[in-house]
Amino acid sequence: MSIAISIPQIFSAGVIHRVPWTVHIPFVVDRKFPRLEDTRLTTRNLNISIGNSHILKDVNVEIPQNKITCIIGPSGCGKTTLLRTFNRFVDSIEGVRIDGEVNLGKQDIVSAGAGEMSELRRNIGLVPQRPCPLPMSIYDNIAYGCRIHGVRGKRKLDLVVQHYLEAVGLWEEVKDRLHTPASKLSGGQQQRLCLARSLAVEPSYLLADESTSALDPISSRTVEDLFVKLKRDYSIVMVTHTLRQAQRIADYVIFMYLGEVIEQGDAKEVFGNPKHELTRKYLSGGIS
């Protein structure tokens, strides 16, 4: 797409001449929204309680940028709670209490008001455990978030839809049925559609909550490969119960146990030379 700007007059030797002059400025699909200057995602002394249960205990992490961070640990250790705190999806849990800091750059996520949540969640997208396409067409699933955030015009949206379906390797599979219900796609296709929908609003971070656990092995590896490719442009935080998956794709690892961060660091270092006894037990299968 291009934008035509007509400049009808130029000056030459004191004479005004009218000439047609059109400058074509391309519409860049991945620069639709303002970019934050500081996109560091950090927690400081983060505590979360639900009712009488202390779920997260003094959690301090800084998520590295343009890497895949895998949060690992046994069931019930607080992995998903931490992940959902990053974009305040934890708010949906009745009786939840949050203390401490969660920051996206200079923005305090914990104290963000209702009016700030839409932009916050645009910057920190969530790819859920099970595919959840919206009850609308394939096309409208991708265009939905862009429309909410003010992107208008059929040609612009056509470019956005194609671009992000291509980004997740889905365009060739669905280009002839864009206006059919997304629910008719296979499970693996639906998950890639949800990923494209998240990417279309240009987040800084992608949160992936067991995003391959409901998929067959081939679809699971397809999504893993996509994450590896996408980290060039996005920072990805992934909760996984599958240790082999983390070993395959993680650049950075956060190991949690009973609501605490026990060990974190470069994936090769954590997997190859764990410093904490609990980490060694978990990696060897002694904790499940």
Backbone bond lengths (Angstrom), bond angles and torsions (degrees), N, CA, C in turn:
res aa  C-N    CA-C-N  psi(-1)  N-CA   C-N-CA  omega(-1)  CA-C   N-CA-C  phi
1 M - - - 1.454 - - 1.508 109.79 -
2 S 1.332 117.83 148.55 1.453 121.39 174.54 1.507 109.92 -136.73
3 I 1.328 115.76 157.53 1.451 122.83 177.92 1.511 107.57 -109.80
4 A 1.324 117.69 124.37 1.455 121.79 -178.42 1.512 110.21 -90.06
5 I 1.324 116.51 126.42 1.449 121.67 176.86 1.524 107.64 -117.86
6 S 1.310 117.71 115.40 1.453 121.49 -177.89 1.512 110.04 -93.13
7 I 1.319 117.06 126.81 1.458 122.92 177.43 1.523 106.80 -117.32
8 P 1.337 118.98 99.82 1.454 121.86 -166.27 1.515 115.44 -79.25
9 Q 1.323 119.79 -17.14 1.451 119.76 -172.75 1.520 111.67 -129.58
10 I 1.340 115.44 137.95 1.457 120.29 168.66 1.516 107.41 -132.77
11 F 1.325 116.72 160.76 1.444 121.12 -175.91 1.530 109.20 -112.75
12 S 1.329 116.52 133.66 1.456 121.34 177.90 1.521 108.48 -148.01
13 A 1.328 116.31 120.42 1.464 122.74 178.99 1.516 111.92 53.16
14 G 1.324 115.28 37.95 1.452 120.01 176.79 1.509 114.15 77.43
15 V 1.331 118.09 4.23 1.461 121.68 -179.12 1.517 109.32 -110.34
16 I 1.300 115.36 134.88 1.461 119.24 177.83 1.524 108.98 -85.91
17 H 1.301 117.38 124.17 1.466 122.65 176.73 1.531 108.30 -114.61
18 R 1.289 115.35 138.00 1.451 119.70 175.14 1.523 108.43 -98.50
19 V 1.329 114.51 120.31 1.460 119.09 -179.89 1.521 109.21 -133.91
20 P 1.304 116.52 144.44 1.461 118.40 174.99 1.520 109.31 -76.60
21 W 1.303 116.09 125.79 1.474 119.71 179.17 1.512 107.88 -140.40
22 T 1.314 116.94 116.27 1.446 121.03 -178.05 1.517 110.01 -118.95
23 V 1.325 116.28 125.33 1.455 121.70 176.83 1.522 108.03 -102.22
24 H 1.313 117.38 127.06 1.468 121.46 -178.03 1.527 109.25 -99.43
25 I 1.309 116.11 115.81 1.461 122.39 178.81 1.528 108.04 -108.02
26 P 1.327 118.68 116.47 1.466 120.05 -175.91 1.521 112.55 -67.28
27 F 1.316 115.24 145.76 1.468 121.03 171.64 1.517 107.28 -85.68
28 V 1.325 116.62 116.08 1.461 121.34 -176.88 1.522 108.18 -96.43
29 V 1.325 116.80 115.30 1.457 120.08 -170.50 1.524 113.21 -67.45
30 D 1.320 118.01 -27.32 1.464 118.42 -176.94 1.523 112.25 -101.29
31 R 1.318 117.38 24.25 1.467 120.92 172.91 1.529 109.24 -137.31
32 K 1.316 115.65 45.81 1.467 120.33 -175.69 1.521 112.29 -82.49
33 F 1.327 116.13 -25.01 1.455 120.50 -171.63 1.531 110.49 -122.41
34 P 1.332 116.75 155.93 1.468 119.67 177.45 1.533 110.77 -60.39
35 R 1.327 115.70 143.72 1.457 120.79 178.52 1.523 110.59 -100.85
36 L 1.320 116.04 138.06 1.454 120.28 174.97 1.525 109.43 -71.85
37 E 1.327 116.21 139.55 1.456 119.78 176.71 1.525 111.17 -72.34
38 D 1.308 116.62 -36.03 1.469 121.76 -178.01 1.524 107.90 -119.72
39 T 1.319 117.09 114.16 1.468 120.54 -178.12 1.527 112.05 -118.73
40 R 1.320 117.63 25.42 1.472 119.38 176.08 1.524 109.79 -66.05
41 L 1.307 116.67 131.81 1.470 122.32 179.16 1.527 107.62 -109.69
42 T 1.339 115.78 115.24 1.466 119.88 -173.07 1.526 110.83 -138.61
43 T 1.324 115.37 156.71 1.469 121.21 168.89 1.523 107.99 -125.27
44 R 1.323 114.58 151.77 1.462 119.66 176.92 1.521 108.79 -140.41
45 N 1.331 114.77 119.31 1.467 121.45 -179.90 1.524 111.29 48.24
46 L 1.321 116.06 47.15 1.461 121.52 -177.80 1.528 110.74 -79.15
47 N 1.313 115.22 124.85 1.466 122.00 175.68 1.523 108.42 -126.74
48 I 1.327 115.16 135.26 1.464 120.42 176.70 1.522 108.48 -131.30
49 S 1.317 113.98 131.37 1.463 120.56 176.40 1.524 108.68 -123.89
50 I 1.305 115.57 145.22 1.465 122.39 174.38 1.524 106.21 -126.44
51 G 1.329 115.39 110.64 1.458 118.91 -172.51 1.511 109.38 62.27
52 N 1.340 116.61 -124.50 1.467 121.12 179.20 1.520 113.13 -95.89
53 S 1.328 116.46 5.27 1.465 119.91 -176.80 1.529 110.75 -97.55
54 H 1.326 115.56 128.51 1.458 122.05 177.75 1.527 107.10 -91.12
55 I 1.354 117.58 102.83 1.458 121.64 -170.05 1.523 112.20 -86.50
56 L 1.340 117.09 -49.53 1.468 121.59 177.47 1.520 108.75 -115.03
57 K 1.336 116.10 136.91 1.462 121.26 -172.21 1.538 110.79 -126.31
58 D 1.331 115.05 105.56 1.472 121.33 175.15 1.529 112.20 48.86
59 V 1.322 115.47 55.67 1.465 121.16 -177.89 1.530 110.07 -84.60
60 N 1.325 115.65 124.75 1.464 122.30 177.41 1.527 108.68 -125.64
61 V 1.322 117.06 110.35 1.462 121.47 178.70 1.521 109.44 -139.67
62 E 1.311 116.06 153.23 1.466 122.87 168.04 1.515 107.03 -129.56
63 I 1.336 115.56 118.37 1.451 120.83 -175.50 1.529 109.37 -79.69
64 P 1.330 118.84 122.65 1.469 119.98 179.44 1.523 111.04 -69.13
65 Q 1.313 116.15 148.41 1.454 120.85 -175.92 1.523 111.30 -90.11
66 N 1.348 114.13 147.35 1.467 122.36 179.91 1.517 112.44 56.11
67 K 1.320 114.12 38.90 1.457 121.41 173.91 1.525 108.77 -138.17
68 I 1.326 115.82 165.66 1.461 121.23 172.42 1.515 107.53 -98.29
69 T 1.328 115.26 116.16 1.467 121.46 175.86 1.509 108.39 -101.60
70 C 1.312 117.81 122.17 1.462 121.89 177.43 1.531 109.37 -105.04
71 I 1.326 115.06 127.47 1.463 121.47 174.74 1.524 106.74 -96.69
72 I 1.312 116.36 118.53 1.462 120.99 -175.98 1.518 109.81 -122.42
73 G 1.329 115.25 165.86 1.458 121.31 179.27 1.507 109.86 147.80
74 P 1.333 117.90 166.08 1.467 120.98 -178.85 1.519 111.74 -67.22
75 S 1.321 115.86 163.78 1.465 121.50 179.00 1.520 110.55 -57.08
76 G 1.329 115.75 139.12 1.450 120.97 176.82 1.517 115.38 81.87
77 C 1.343 116.75 11.21 1.471 118.78 -176.38 1.526 112.64 -88.12
78 G 1.347 118.51 -6.99 1.465 121.07 177.12 1.512 114.82 107.41
79 K 1.327 118.07 9.32 1.470 121.47 -176.41 1.533 111.81 -59.01
80 T 1.323 115.85 -54.57 1.462 120.01 -176.72 1.523 111.24 -67.52
81 T 1.318 116.99 -35.55 1.472 119.68 177.43 1.514 110.27 -61.32
82 L 1.329 117.87 -43.80 1.457 120.89 177.61 1.527 110.37 -62.13
83 L 1.322 116.90 -46.95 1.461 120.64 -178.84 1.525 111.08 -57.86
84 R 1.319 116.65 -45.62 1.464 120.16 -175.68 1.526 112.91 -76.57
85 T 1.312 116.17 -12.32 1.462 118.98 174.34 1.529 110.64 -73.42
86 F 1.330 116.77 -28.47 1.460 120.20 -176.71 1.527 112.58 -60.79
87 N 1.332 117.59 -31.19 1.466 117.96 175.82 1.536 112.24 -123.88
88 R 1.319 115.04 21.91 1.462 123.37 172.90 1.534 113.64 64.01
89 F 1.319 118.01 24.02 1.456 119.39 171.98 1.520 111.01 -71.45
90 V 1.320 115.71 -15.15 1.462 120.09 176.59 1.523 111.08 -65.72
91 D 1.332 116.53 -17.23 1.474 121.02 179.32 1.525 112.68 -59.47
92 S 1.336 116.45 -24.52 1.465 119.71 -176.51 1.525 112.54 -71.88
93 I 1.332 117.68 -10.14 1.463 121.62 -179.74 1.523 109.25 -84.70
94 E 1.307 116.07 124.99 1.467 120.24 -178.52 1.533 110.14 -65.65
95 G 1.337 115.75 134.80 1.451 121.48 176.04 1.506 115.51 80.11
96 V 1.359 118.01 12.20 1.459 120.03 -178.39 1.529 110.28 -76.44
97 R 1.329 116.17 142.37 1.461 122.71 176.05 1.525 108.24 -129.56
98 I 1.334 116.39 132.72 1.458 121.75 -178.16 1.524 109.07 -118.17
99 D 1.313 116.64 127.71 1.465 122.63 174.28 1.526 108.17 -128.75
100 G 1.326 115.65 149.35 1.450 120.12 -178.11 1.515 110.71 101.46
101 E 1.325 115.88 -163.10 1.456 120.27 -174.04 1.528 111.53 -121.11
102 V 1.336 114.38 140.88 1.462 122.88 165.71 1.516 104.84 -133.54
103 N 1.314 117.44 120.87 1.465 120.75 -173.05 1.520 111.61 -128.27
104 L 1.332 115.11 136.89 1.459 122.72 167.98 1.518 105.77 -108.95
105 G 1.329 115.35 99.57 1.453 118.85 -172.10 1.521 109.31 62.19
106 K 1.331 115.67 -121.52 1.459 120.85 179.70 1.514 112.71 -94.80
107 Q 1.334 117.07 0.74 1.456 120.18 -178.39 1.520 110.98 -88.99
108 D 1.317 116.22 127.73 1.464 122.74 178.38 1.527 108.03 -84.82
109 I 1.326 115.96 105.72 1.453 120.68 -176.94 1.524 111.65 -68.24
110 V 1.333 116.91 -36.32 1.460 120.59 -176.93 1.524 111.75 -61.94
111 S 1.321 117.27 -39.58 1.460 120.14 -176.54 1.522 113.54 -97.75
112 A 1.325 118.04 7.11 1.469 120.82 -179.80 1.524 110.19 -59.22
113 G 1.321 115.73 132.88 1.456 120.96 179.63 1.518 112.02 -82.50
114 A 1.329 115.61 172.89 1.463 120.84 -177.43 1.525 111.35 -57.87
115 G 1.324 117.05 -36.52 1.448 120.52 -178.79 1.517 114.23 -70.23
116 E 1.327 117.30 -15.83 1.461 121.82 -179.43 1.524 112.88 -98.20
117 M 1.324 117.28 -10.50 1.457 119.96 -172.10 1.524 113.54 -67.95
118 S 1.333 117.09 -35.85 1.463 119.38 -178.83 1.524 110.94 -61.94
119 E 1.336 116.85 -46.11 1.458 120.13 179.80 1.525 110.96 -69.96
120 L 1.333 117.11 -36.44 1.462 120.57 176.99 1.523 110.22 -59.63
121 R 1.315 116.74 -47.52 1.463 120.21 -177.04 1.525 111.92 -74.23
122 R 1.330 117.90 -20.39 1.458 119.13 171.18 1.528 109.78 -67.09
123 N 1.328 116.61 -38.15 1.461 121.19 -178.82 1.524 113.25 -78.59
124 I 1.334 117.16 -22.42 1.469 120.61 -179.39 1.528 107.42 -129.26
125 G 1.331 115.78 90.34 1.460 120.95 -175.90 1.517 112.12 -82.61
126 L 1.332 116.07 157.00 1.461 121.88 -179.37 1.521 110.36 -123.60
127 V 1.329 115.73 125.99 1.456 121.97 171.91 1.525 106.05 -103.71
128 P 1.342 118.27 112.44 1.468 120.58 -169.25 1.522 113.64 -75.79
129 Q 1.330 113.89 173.66 1.461 120.06 -179.29 1.522 111.35 -64.28
130 R 1.303 116.62 -45.89 1.463 121.13 178.84 1.519 109.24 -110.16
131 P 1.323 117.70 140.54 1.456 119.87 179.34 1.528 111.03 -55.42
132 C 1.331 116.27 135.74 1.461 119.68 -178.86 1.533 110.49 -138.17
133 P 1.337 116.25 68.08 1.461 117.73 177.44 1.526 110.31 -63.23
134 L 1.321 115.75 147.41 1.460 119.99 176.73 1.521 109.16 -69.59
135 P 1.339 118.12 151.71 1.476 121.16 -177.62 1.526 111.31 -74.69
136 M 1.311 114.62 66.20 1.468 121.47 -179.06 1.516 107.77 -155.69
137 S 1.317 117.59 -173.29 1.461 121.13 -175.68 1.527 111.89 -72.00
138 I 1.329 115.27 166.94 1.467 120.94 175.18 1.524 109.71 -57.45
139 Y 1.324 116.57 -47.80 1.469 122.45 179.99 1.522 110.89 -57.47
140 D 1.319 117.04 -49.74 1.461 120.62 -175.39 1.520 112.78 -69.25
141 N 1.334 117.03 -25.93 1.472 118.87 174.66 1.528 110.97 -60.91
142 I 1.334 117.07 -41.67 1.461 120.46 -179.25 1.525 110.89 -75.88
143 A 1.325 116.70 -39.69 1.462 120.94 -175.21 1.527 112.80 -76.94
144 Y 1.321 117.42 -18.38 1.471 121.85 -171.46 1.532 112.58 -55.36
145 G 1.321 117.32 -54.84 1.460 120.40 -177.00 1.520 112.26 -64.54
146 C 1.340 116.40 -37.23 1.462 119.97 178.80 1.522 110.76 -62.89
147 R 1.317 116.52 -41.77 1.466 119.80 178.70 1.526 110.68 -63.02
148 I 1.325 116.52 -42.64 1.469 120.18 179.33 1.523 110.54 -58.04
149 H 1.335 116.05 -38.03 1.462 120.40 -176.25 1.533 112.75 -94.21
150 G 1.325 117.04 14.59 1.461 119.95 167.83 1.508 118.14 98.97
151 V 1.339 118.81 4.12 1.463 119.57 177.43 1.530 107.91 -79.26
152 R 1.337 116.46 125.79 1.460 121.68 -175.64 1.535 109.85 -128.34
153 G 1.308 115.27 163.58 1.452 121.00 176.28 1.506 111.53 100.19
154 K 1.330 116.09 126.96 1.461 120.69 -176.15 1.528 111.87 -60.86
155 R 1.325 116.88 -43.22 1.465 119.62 -177.49 1.530 110.78 -63.12
156 K 1.317 117.19 -43.40 1.460 120.27 177.38 1.521 110.86 -60.08
157 L 1.330 115.48 -47.81 1.465 118.83 -177.51 1.525 111.39 -67.08
158 D 1.343 117.12 -35.23 1.460 119.54 175.94 1.526 110.69 -58.48
159 L 1.325 116.62 -43.63 1.462 121.24 179.65 1.526 111.48 -64.83
160 V 1.336 115.89 -42.11 1.462 120.78 179.48 1.527 110.28 -62.15
161 V 1.331 116.66 -47.90 1.465 121.03 -177.85 1.520 110.50 -60.44
162 Q 1.326 117.10 -47.32 1.467 119.38 -179.86 1.518 111.60 -63.98
163 H 1.337 116.37 -44.43 1.463 120.65 -177.01 1.523 112.28 -57.74
164 Y 1.321 116.92 -46.57 1.465 118.99 -174.40 1.520 112.64 -82.16
165 L 1.318 117.69 -26.35 1.462 118.72 171.72 1.530 109.84 -68.87
166 E 1.327 116.93 -35.70 1.464 119.60 174.56 1.522 110.69 -66.85
167 A 1.330 116.61 -37.64 1.470 120.63 -178.03 1.517 112.14 -60.90
168 V 1.334 116.89 -31.89 1.477 119.77 -179.27 1.529 111.81 -102.84
169 G 1.338 116.63 13.23 1.456 120.82 176.30 1.512 114.84 69.38
170 L 1.327 117.07 29.83 1.470 120.55 -175.11 1.528 112.67 -111.82
171 W 1.323 118.13 -14.92 1.461 121.26 -172.11 1.535 112.56 -58.15
172 E 1.310 117.58 -50.84 1.460 120.09 -177.12 1.523 112.10 -63.19
173 E 1.324 116.77 -26.69 1.463 120.45 -179.17 1.519 113.03 -79.53
174 V 1.351 117.86 -24.26 1.469 119.44 -171.32 1.530 114.25 -126.88
175 K 1.326 118.56 -0.58 1.467 120.78 -171.26 1.524 113.31 -60.22
176 D 1.341 117.74 -23.88 1.461 120.41 -179.60 1.528 113.19 -94.19
177 R 1.338 116.62 4.81 1.473 119.60 -179.83 1.526 111.14 -142.88
178 L 1.317 115.86 38.68 1.461 120.74 -176.84 1.514 113.79 -60.96
179 H 1.315 116.59 -26.56 1.468 119.51 -175.18 1.529 112.46 -103.21
180 T 1.340 115.69 18.78 1.466 120.65 172.10 1.525 108.58 -94.31
181 P 1.343 117.74 159.30 1.467 120.07 -177.19 1.530 112.63 -60.39
182 A 1.314 116.06 135.39 1.462 121.10 178.41 1.522 111.61 -63.18
183 S 1.320 116.44 -24.75 1.467 120.92 -179.22 1.521 112.66 -64.24
184 K 1.333 117.95 -15.63 1.461 120.98 -179.39 1.532 112.52 -84.34
185 L 1.319 117.09 -5.99 1.457 120.38 177.00 1.523 110.67 -74.55
186 S 1.328 116.40 158.22 1.465 120.11 175.13 1.525 109.56 -70.42
187 G 1.329 116.34 168.78 1.460 120.41 -178.70 1.526 112.42 -58.72
188 G 1.338 116.63 -44.92 1.451 119.95 179.55 1.517 112.13 -65.53
189 Q 1.328 116.52 -38.65 1.465 120.38 177.45 1.526 110.75 -66.69
190 Q 1.317 116.84 -39.76 1.464 120.17 178.52 1.530 111.19 -62.06
191 Q 1.331 116.66 -39.52 1.464 118.32 -179.49 1.520 110.86 -67.94
192 R 1.325 117.19 -38.05 1.459 119.73 176.37 1.527 110.70 -67.86
193 L 1.326 117.19 -33.66 1.464 120.83 175.69 1.535 109.95 -64.00
194 C 1.320 116.90 -43.48 1.473 120.38 178.38 1.521 110.85 -63.16
195 L 1.324 116.55 -36.35 1.459 120.51 176.71 1.527 110.39 -65.76
196 A 1.336 117.03 -43.92 1.470 120.83 177.90 1.520 110.68 -62.71
197 R 1.317 117.17 -38.55 1.467 121.33 178.62 1.530 110.75 -62.36
198 S 1.320 117.05 -39.69 1.462 120.74 177.69 1.526 110.98 -67.62
199 L 1.326 117.24 -41.87 1.455 121.30 -178.04 1.523 112.54 -66.74
200 A 1.330 117.00 -30.07 1.468 121.20 -173.46 1.523 113.16 -62.69
201 V 1.325 118.39 -22.97 1.471 120.63 178.84 1.529 111.61 -98.83
202 E 1.325 116.05 14.50 1.464 123.32 171.54 1.522 114.78 56.15
203 P 1.328 118.13 59.73 1.465 119.73 177.25 1.526 111.11 -72.04
204 S 1.303 115.42 159.65 1.466 120.23 170.01 1.526 110.10 -84.39
205 Y 1.345 115.67 -32.33 1.465 122.06 -178.19 1.515 110.35 -126.84
206 L 1.327 115.10 146.45 1.453 122.42 169.79 1.522 108.07 -116.19
207 L 1.320 116.10 123.50 1.458 121.62 174.76 1.523 107.89 -98.89
208 A 1.304 116.81 127.62 1.464 121.80 -177.69 1.527 108.76 -121.20
209 D 1.323 116.08 110.39 1.462 121.15 -176.22 1.524 109.57 -99.57
210 E 1.328 116.18 93.10 1.470 120.64 -178.77 1.527 110.11 51.20
211 S 1.323 116.42 45.53 1.465 121.06 -168.61 1.515 115.04 -71.49
212 T 1.320 117.49 -5.64 1.470 119.12 177.46 1.523 112.38 -116.59
213 S 1.321 117.54 -0.25 1.467 119.69 -172.11 1.527 113.17 -67.41
214 A 1.328 117.72 -25.17 1.464 120.58 -179.05 1.524 112.72 -95.24
215 L 1.333 116.56 6.87 1.457 120.65 -174.79 1.528 111.68 -104.86
216 D 1.325 115.71 158.08 1.460 120.76 173.26 1.529 108.68 -71.08
217 P 1.340 117.42 162.76 1.475 119.96 -174.51 1.528 114.13 -56.92
218 I 1.316 118.73 -38.09 1.466 120.65 -178.59 1.523 110.36 -68.40
219 S 1.343 116.86 -45.51 1.467 120.55 178.50 1.524 110.82 -64.69
220 S 1.330 115.71 -37.36 1.460 120.32 178.80 1.528 111.06 -60.88
221 R 1.319 117.41 -46.03 1.465 120.09 179.51 1.528 111.18 -67.69
222 T 1.332 116.76 -32.35 1.472 119.91 177.03 1.523 110.28 -62.17
223 V 1.344 117.05 -44.38 1.463 121.06 179.52 1.529 110.08 -67.60
224 E 1.326 117.48 -40.78 1.471 120.25 176.26 1.523 110.79 -57.27
225 D 1.329 116.53 -46.86 1.465 120.74 -179.81 1.528 110.92 -61.54
226 L 1.324 116.53 -36.39 1.459 120.39 177.32 1.528 111.00 -63.75
227 F 1.329 116.52 -43.87 1.459 119.77 178.91 1.532 110.73 -59.93
228 V 1.317 116.80 -42.82 1.462 120.70 179.96 1.530 110.04 -61.13
229 K 1.319 116.88 -40.40 1.464 120.76 178.85 1.528 111.25 -69.90
230 L 1.334 116.30 -40.18 1.466 120.77 -173.31 1.519 113.47 -73.42
231 K 1.323 118.19 -18.66 1.466 118.92 -177.28 1.522 112.29 -66.44
232 R 1.322 117.46 -13.12 1.464 119.30 173.93 1.529 110.92 -62.88
233 D 1.315 116.38 -29.72 1.472 121.03 -175.81 1.518 113.87 -117.02
234 Y 1.323 118.14 -12.22 1.463 121.81 -175.83 1.521 109.29 -136.43
235 S 1.327 115.02 156.87 1.459 121.21 171.36 1.519 107.13 -100.36
236 I 1.315 117.20 128.65 1.466 121.76 -171.64 1.528 109.37 -117.18
237 V 1.328 115.06 129.77 1.467 121.25 176.62 1.523 106.97 -118.69
238 M 1.310 116.30 121.65 1.460 121.10 -170.32 1.525 111.39 -127.81
239 V 1.318 116.56 126.54 1.462 121.67 169.82 1.521 107.88 -89.79
240 T 1.312 116.07 129.70 1.461 119.01 177.45 1.531 110.31 -142.57
241 H 1.341 114.98 140.39 1.460 120.69 171.72 1.526 110.78 -91.85
242 T 1.334 116.26 -7.71 1.461 120.84 -175.25 1.516 109.64 -96.34
243 L 1.300 116.25 104.68 1.456 121.09 -176.06 1.525 111.14 -61.27
244 R 1.321 117.16 -38.37 1.460 119.59 -179.82 1.521 111.22 -63.72
245 Q 1.321 116.67 -34.36 1.457 119.69 178.05 1.526 110.28 -64.55
246 A 1.328 115.97 -45.89 1.458 119.83 178.23 1.524 110.80 -60.97
247 Q 1.322 116.54 -40.00 1.459 119.72 -179.91 1.527 111.81 -66.50
248 R 1.347 116.11 -29.82 1.461 119.80 179.57 1.525 112.59 -74.05
249 I 1.336 118.05 -42.34 1.465 118.60 -166.37 1.527 115.44 -120.20
250 A 1.324 119.13 -11.39 1.466 120.07 -174.19 1.528 111.66 -73.54
251 D 1.327 115.25 139.10 1.461 122.34 168.12 1.528 110.52 -98.48
252 Y 1.326 115.24 -29.40 1.459 122.38 -176.41 1.520 106.99 -139.27
253 V 1.326 117.39 143.80 1.470 121.33 -174.97 1.526 109.74 -129.84
254 I 1.337 115.02 136.82 1.465 122.29 171.27 1.528 106.55 -118.66
255 F 1.326 116.77 115.73 1.468 121.23 178.41 1.517 109.23 -100.19
256 M 1.338 115.74 124.78 1.454 121.28 -178.46 1.523 110.78 -116.60
257 Y 1.325 114.62 149.62 1.468 120.73 177.09 1.526 107.94 -150.74
258 L 1.325 115.80 123.40 1.466 122.84 178.89 1.528 112.51 51.38
259 G 1.321 115.77 43.18 1.456 121.02 174.01 1.510 115.64 85.07
260 E 1.330 117.90 -0.11 1.461 120.91 -179.26 1.527 110.37 -114.73
261 V 1.324 115.71 149.61 1.459 120.62 170.45 1.526 107.33 -83.58
262 I 1.314 115.12 112.53 1.468 120.99 -176.64 1.528 110.81 -85.76
263 E 1.332 115.24 -40.50 1.460 119.42 -177.42 1.522 108.86 -155.72
264 Q 1.320 116.50 143.90 1.460 121.41 176.52 1.510 108.57 -149.10
265 G 1.342 115.00 150.95 1.450 118.31 178.98 1.507 111.72 159.64
266 D 1.325 115.86 -171.79 1.459 122.81 178.09 1.529 109.90 -54.18
267 A 1.321 116.24 134.14 1.462 120.35 -173.54 1.529 112.31 -58.80
268 K 1.317 117.10 -43.06 1.461 119.28 -179.34 1.526 111.23 -61.52
269 E 1.326 116.07 -37.13 1.460 120.20 -179.28 1.520 111.04 -71.53
270 V 1.347 116.69 -45.24 1.468 119.88 -178.52 1.524 110.87 -65.03
271 F 1.332 116.75 -44.80 1.467 119.68 -178.74 1.534 112.25 -74.12
272 G 1.325 116.30 -34.27 1.460 119.30 -175.57 1.509 114.34 -90.39
273 N 1.339 117.20 -26.85 1.461 120.20 -176.42 1.528 110.37 -147.96
274 P 1.348 117.45 63.04 1.472 119.75 -178.35 1.520 111.15 -61.82
275 K 1.323 115.69 140.19 1.461 120.30 -175.43 1.522 113.37 -93.08
276 H 1.325 117.04 -23.92 1.465 120.48 -174.89 1.527 110.23 -103.90
277 E 1.317 115.55 142.06 1.465 120.66 -178.71 1.518 111.77 -60.27
278 L 1.351 117.88 -38.99 1.469 120.28 178.92 1.523 111.26 -63.74
279 T 1.316 116.99 -37.32 1.468 120.07 177.21 1.518 110.20 -63.63
280 R 1.306 116.62 -44.17 1.469 120.31 179.82 1.520 111.02 -62.10
281 K 1.334 116.99 -40.18 1.465 119.92 179.09 1.515 111.39 -65.85
282 Y 1.348 116.71 -40.80 1.455 119.51 -179.75 1.529 111.12 -66.07
283 L 1.311 116.66 -43.59 1.456 119.88 -177.83 1.530 112.05 -68.40
284 S 1.325 116.28 -27.29 1.476 119.84 179.47 1.519 112.38 -89.09
285 G 1.338 117.51 -1.86 1.454 120.47 179.37 1.496 114.29 92.34
286 G 1.331 118.11 4.98 1.452 121.32 -178.74 1.520 113.27 -76.38
287 I 1.323 117.94 -17.08 1.460 124.05 175.40 1.515 106.96 -125.80
288 S 1.320 117.22 130.64 1.463 119.80 -179.84 1.522 110.07 -135.80
